[in-house]
Amino acid sequence: MTVAESAATTEEQRLRPPSLFLMLAETRALFELNSSLLLSPLLMRAPRGDGHPVLTLPGFLASDLSMAPMRRYLKELGYDAYAWNMGRNFGGVASKRGALRELLRRVHDETGRKVSLVGWSLGGVYARDLALQMPDMVHSVITLGSPFANDIRATNATRLYEALSGETVDDNPEILQAIAGDLPVPVTSIYSKTDGIVNWHTSLLRPSVTAENIEVYFASHIGLGVNPAALWAVADRLAQAEGEFKHFDRSGPFAIAYGPPENAQS
């Protein structure tokens, strides 16, 4: 095979960002938010929390406002929900590492308990990186539509991320390779095959006895953090006691909204 043929084959194998149709369909996020409001009585039937701290990390270009509905929901269930209080997320996986470590350490020291990390999109990439760096302070990690695996350039936000953050996706391959691997804490990746911003293949982790993927049917990327089925899954996963992990039971009021389970690898 010639060099040109090899390059062409590699290009064909690369993941592509979601289609223009899916990206335009992201407007349905408002419907997902309204659905959560209407279905709040069902959402409050989720398992109650044990009061441990939950740090929410917003996605690219989002602020704490984007995750305010989730924090309110988690507080109602009994969790000690924290915002990241770092303004709008303009990106920078490498440049924000120090500030994020200090944030996690502060929440851990204030509460005296391990912290669960819930990250939406780029926030989930931060969460996975934090769990690798400071596993003794992390209870569990939950990501929502986060591009951390396979070809992470396959998003409709890559060029804008690189322009605003001052980092290219390929700047720190050793960091990204570690983030894409197995984590030393329980982890759940919630994703949608109809995500209009992130190619869903980049959100798949390797299933294991303490790691799982949960597909939410028809969810958008922008609406994933307020989607009622996703919120239920987040609450259910957070309710597990420290040191325990059972794979998500696709039953309950939103059972029809989830894709089939995967087989865990030991």
Phi and psi in degrees as a GROMACS rama.xvg file:
@    title "Ramachandran Plot"
@    xaxis  label "Phi"
@    yaxis  label "Psi"
@TYPE xy
-74.6054  166.571  THR-2
-61.0791  -40.5397  VAL-3
-64.9007  -41.3048  ALA-4
-66.1983  -40.2322  GLU-5
-63.3793  -42.5242  SER-6
-64.3058  -38.941  ALA-7
-65.6547  -40.0964  ALA-8
-64.6367  -42.758  THR-9
-61.114  -41.0963  THR-10
-64.2301  -38.8184  GLU-11
-66.1331  -30.2497  GLU-12
-83.2796  -13.8361  GLN-13
-67.6148  143.953  ARG-14
-71.2115  150.66  LEU-15
-113.154  152.956  ARG-16
-61.8108  159.138  PRO-17
-56.724  155.657  PRO-18
-67.4257  164.25  SER-19
-60.7175  -36.9569  LEU-20
-60.2729  -47.5664  PHE-21
-65.398  -36.8142  LEU-22
-66.1456  -41.8607  MET-23
-67.3399  -29.5394  LEU-24
-74.4563  -2.76589  ALA-25
-62.3247  -16.3722  GLU-26
-61.0949  -16.4019  THR-27
-70.4999  -3.78038  ARG-28
-57.6763  -34.4289  ALA-29
-63.1493  -37.5121  LEU-30
-64.2704  -38.5088  PHE-31
-64.9494  -40.8575  GLU-32
-63.2082  -46.8645  LEU-33
-62.6349  -35.9212  ASN-34
-63.0635  -40.4544  SER-35
-63.6974  -39.384  SER-36
-64.5975  -43.4338  LEU-37
-68.3679  -32.47  LEU-38
-98.7563  15.0726  LEU-39
-55.907  -35.8695  SER-40
-59.889  -36.9991  PRO-41
-71.0008  -40.3965  LEU-42
-61.9822  -31.8667  LEU-43
-75.0899  -2.51464  MET-44
-85.741  -0.0373171  ARG-45
-65.3996  159.126  ALA-46
-55.924  140.883  PRO-47
-73.3658  150.282  ARG-48
-84.6578  165.709  GLY-49
-99.9643  9.48771  ASP-50
87.0942  0.218299  GLY-51
-71.2495  154.9  HIS-52
-72.4071  142.792  PRO-53
-127.632  119.766  VAL-54
-99.372  122.463  LEU-55
-100.98  131.419  THR-56
-118.677  116.518  LEU-57
-74.7278  166.039  PRO-58
-81.2433  179.252  GLY-59
-59.5079  130.716  PHE-60
71.3735  1.1691  LEU-61
-98.1446  164.145  ALA-62
-122.049  -174.346  SER-63
-60.2022  -24.9187  ASP-64
-59.1211  -34.9833  LEU-65
-63.5187  -29.1777  SER-66
-106.515  10.3504  MET-67
-61.1633  -42.0454  ALA-68
-60.1328  -39.5117  PRO-69
-66.9718  -42.2655  MET-70
-63.0043  -41.1217  ARG-71
-61.4466  -42.8039  ARG-72
-62.504  -45.4982  TYR-73
-67.3628  -36.6179  LEU-74
-64.5354  -39.0011  LYS-75
-62.3464  -30.7442  GLU-76
-84.2397  -6.13114  LEU-77
108.393  9.66874  GLY-78
-91.7436  159.063  TYR-79
-97.4327  87.2289  ASP-80
-87.0671  132.211  ALA-81
-116.585  140.59  TYR-82
-86.0209  164.433  ALA-83
-85.1632  -22.1653  TRP-84
54.306  39.529  ASN-85
-121.965  22.5681  MET-86
73.7624  -156.252  GLY-87
-76.1252  141.973  ARG-88
-86.4647  99.4012  ASN-89
-95.2692  12.1824  PHE-90
88.5902  176.337  GLY-91
117.929  76.0413  GLY-92
-59.9077  -43.5714  VAL-93
-77.9146  -43.9418  ALA-94
-69.8556  -24.2874  SER-95
-94.4342  0.937182  LYS-96
-59.9219  -45.3675  ARG-97
-63.5332  -46.5946  GLY-98
-64.3959  -37.3397  ALA-99
-70.151  -36.2995  LEU-100
-62.1185  -43.9459  ARG-101
-64.2094  -37.4339  GLU-102
-63.3112  -48.0125  LEU-103
-62.7379  -42.7501  LEU-104
-62.6245  -38.9654  ARG-105
-65.7954  -44.6797  ARG-106
-64.1191  -41.8539  VAL-107
-62.8997  -43.9919  HIS-108
-69.8981  -36.4464  ASP-109
-65.8939  -36.9167  GLU-110
-99.1723  -22.5202  THR-111
70.4094  19.3512  GLY-112
-134.432  158.567  ARG-113
-65.6028  150.033  LYS-114
-110.49  131.284  VAL-115
-84.66  140.406  SER-116
-111.98  122.928  LEU-117
-117.442  113.329  VAL-118
-120.418  131.97  GLY-119
-99.5301  124.621  TRP-120
55.7631  -119.57  SER-121
-59.16  -31.4368  LEU-122
-58.9208  -31.8458  GLY-123
-70.7047  -32.1695  GLY-124
-64.2555  -44.2968  VAL-125
-58.3676  -43.8383  TYR-126
-61.3786  -43.7024  ALA-127
-64.6135  -39.1288  ARG-128
-65.0864  -41.674  ASP-129
-61.9605  -41.1749  LEU-130
-64.0596  -31.8604  ALA-131
-72.066  -37.7068  LEU-132
-80.039  -35.5868  GLN-133
-134.356  56.6139  MET-134
-61.0525  -27.4327  PRO-135
-69.4446  -13.6606  ASP-136
-105.715  -0.378137  MET-137
-110.151  126.89  VAL-138
-79.2501  -50.1712  HIS-139
-165.572  167.211  SER-140
-127.833  133.515  VAL-141
-128.816  125.289  ILE-142
-114.039  150.231  THR-143
-126.408  106.354  LEU-144
60.05  37.7632  GLY-145
-93.3063  131.162  SER-146
-89.9535  93.2381  PRO-147
-124.681  -7.78787  PHE-148
-125.073  165.733  ALA-149
57.1697  -135.635  ASN-150
-91.518  93.3518  ASP-151
-72.8847  -3.53848  ILE-152
-76.4755  -9.18253  ARG-153
-80.5853  60.8769  ALA-154
-134.748  161.431  THR-155
-88.1628  10.9213  ASN-156
-121.42  2.09566  ALA-157
-59.8255  -49.0579  THR-158
-63.7089  -40.7207  ARG-159
-67.2546  -39.6747  LEU-160
-57.9034  -46.8193  TYR-161
-66.6604  -36.3562  GLU-162
-68.5773  -41.0489  ALA-163
-86.2149  -32.617  LEU-164
-85.1089  -21.9423  SER-165
79.1626  5.62215  GLY-166
-117.383  144.589  GLU-167
-94.9879  156.01  THR-168
-59.6638  -28.0894  VAL-169
-94.2973  7.45943  ASP-170
-64.3403  -38.2891  ASP-171
-127.43  71.1924  ASN-172
-60.9881  -32.0911  PRO-173
-69.5818  -36.3401  GLU-174
-67.6045  -46.9009  ILE-175
-66.0373  -36.5045  LEU-176
-64.1981  -40.5745  GLN-177
-66.4234  -43.2037  ALA-178
-61.3303  -33.6157  ILE-179
-76.2869  -13.4193  ALA-180
-88.051  -165.945  GLY-181
-72.381  146.813  ASP-182
-104.741  154.512  LEU-183
-84.278  8.54579  PRO-184
-131.629  162.588  VAL-185
-59.5235  138.148  PRO-186
-143.604  141.181  VAL-187
-130.654  132.298  THR-188
-110.454  118.184  SER-189
-101.658  128.906  ILE-190
-147.128  171.464  TYR-191
-138.028  136.959  SER-192
-74.8323  -9.11413  LYS-193
-105.422  22.0782  THR-194
-62.7165  126.087  ASP-195
-94.295  -1.40464  GLY-196
-113.031  -43.8505  ILE-197
-114.757  129.151  VAL-198
-61.985  122.956  ASN-199
-61.6548  -22.3772  TRP-200
-63.8029  -24.3036  HIS-201
-79.6227  -3.80096  THR-202
-104.527  6.2368  SER-203
-92.9228  121.11  LEU-204
-94.5241  169.363  LEU-205
-80.9937  113.654  ARG-206
-61.7341  142.818  PRO-207
-151.812  -171.163  SER-208
-68.9585  -15.7665  VAL-209
-128.74  21.3108  THR-210
-145.277  138.967  ALA-211
-152.497  155.243  GLU-212
-109.439  139.848  ASN-213
-127.055  114.243  ILE-214
-87.054  132.544  GLU-215
-108.734  117.239  VAL-216
-62.0623  136.029  TYR-217
63.3217  9.90833  PHE-218
-73.7758  149.888  ALA-219
-92.6884  168.874  SER-220
-72.8437  -47.1433  HIS-221
-67.9009  -27.0613  ILE-222
-98.6378  -0.250282  GLY-223
-62.2401  -34.9541  LEU-224
-77.486  -6.83192  GLY-225
-123.207  3.30496  VAL-226
-67.1927  131.201  ASN-227
-60.1646  -39.9598  PRO-228
-67.3117  -36.8187  ALA-229
-68.2927  -41.0113  ALA-230
-61.8942  -41.6658  LEU-231
-61.2571  -43.649  TRP-232
-63.7066  -40.8096  ALA-233
-60.6909  -48.0024  VAL-234
-62.0738  -41.3613  ALA-235
-64.3711  -41.2739  ASP-236
-69.9464  -38.2726  ARG-237
-68.2567  -23.3682  LEU-238
-74.2168  -6.92468  ALA-239
-73.8329  138.054  GLN-240
-67.1323  152.222  ALA-241
-57.1482  131.225  GLU-242
86.0549  -0.336031  GLY-243
-118.223  148.395  GLU-244
-154.413  123.636  PHE-245
-125.04  142.117  LYS-246
-66.332  150.47  HIS-247
-56.6552  128.67  PHE-248
-91.9442  110.218  ASP-249
-79.5485  63.8161  ARG-250
-129.191  -169.949  SER-251
90.012  -171.063  GLY-252
-68.0856  -17.6066  PRO-253
-115.565  22.0293  PHE-254
-54.9423  -37.4734  ALA-255
-68.3087  -14.5147  ILE-256
-88.7363  -2.92023  ALA-257
-109.853  146.708  TYR-258
-73.6502  168.091  GLY-259
-66.7868  152.286  PRO-260
-71.0088  158.458  PRO-261
-103.286  159.794  GLU-262
-80.0249  128.664  ASN-263
-74.967  141.69  ALA-264
-99.8285  137.727  GLN-265
